[in-house]
Amino acid sequence: MARAVGRGLLRAAMITPGGHRRFSEADVEAYALSLQDEPDGARLITTGEAARLLGVSQPTLNRAVRRGLLHPTLTTPGGHRRFDSAELSAALYFEDEI
């Protein structure tokens, strides 16, 4: 969420005295829906596009795949990973682990 806030894509509903951000469920759901490129079906994107969407480097994304934190939707015969753009929105909830 911190990356989305930093980019101005999501606003905290409140900030606690300790500086922790709290988000409304509706805002988080709306943000997640906005990440879906095509409402009728997801679009497969490359590793580079997925890394940019998540705000991480490609090596970081590859480490997340190896650790089982992310799963490609498809691996091409040449070994290239493709990710479902809609499923990546769920990964944003766990971006601190990536």
N, C-alpha and C positions, 0 to 999 in steps of 0.2 A: 504494500500500500504506500510505503514511503516514496517509491519512485513515481507512482501516479500522483501523489500530492505534490512532489517536487516539480512535476511537469504541468501542474495546474489542471489535471484531468479529474481530480477528486478532491473534495473539501471536507475537512473534519467538521463534524457537527458540534464538537466541543473539544477543548484541550484541558486536561486536568491540571491542578496546581503543580503536579510533578512533571508536566510537559508531555504526558501521554495523550495521543490523539484517540478520539472516539468517533466512530462513523455510524451514520444511520444505516440500517439494513436496506432500506429502499435505495439510498444513494449507491451502496456497494452493488446491489443487484442491477441497477440501471447502468453503472459503469461496466459491469461484466457483460451485459447485453450489448453495450456499444462496441465491444471488442469483436463481436460476431460480424464477419464481413458480409455474409450472405444469409439473410434470415431463413431461407428455405433449405439451406444446407451449408455445411462448412466448406471452407476452401482449404486445400492442402498448401502449406507454405514450407519454404526451405529452412534449413538450420539457421542461415543468416537472418532471414526475416523473423523467425521465431525469437532469436536472440535479441533483435532490435525491439520487437514487441514487448519482451519481458524486461528490457533495459539491462541486459547482461552481455558479456562477450561470448563468442562462439565456443571458446574453450570451457567457459563456465557452464554453458548449456550442455556441452558434451559430457562434462563431469556429472551433471545432474542426471543425465540419461544413464550413465554407467552406475551411479549410485541408486538408481531406481526411483528417483524423485519425479522424473518425467518419462513419458513413454511415447515414442513416435507412432503415428498412425500407420505409417507405411515405410518400409525400407526398400529402395529400388534394387534391381538386380546388380547395380554397380555399387551398392552399399550406402547410398545417400539416404538420409533420413528426411521424412516429410511429416509435418505436424498438422493436426487439425486446429485451425485458428480458433474455433469455438472452445475447444478443450483447454487451450492455453489460458483462458480466462480463469479457470480453476487454479492453475499454477500460481497465479498472482497472490492467492491467499497464503501460499507457502513460500513466497519469494525470499524470505530471510534464510530458508534452508538451502536454496539454490546457490 
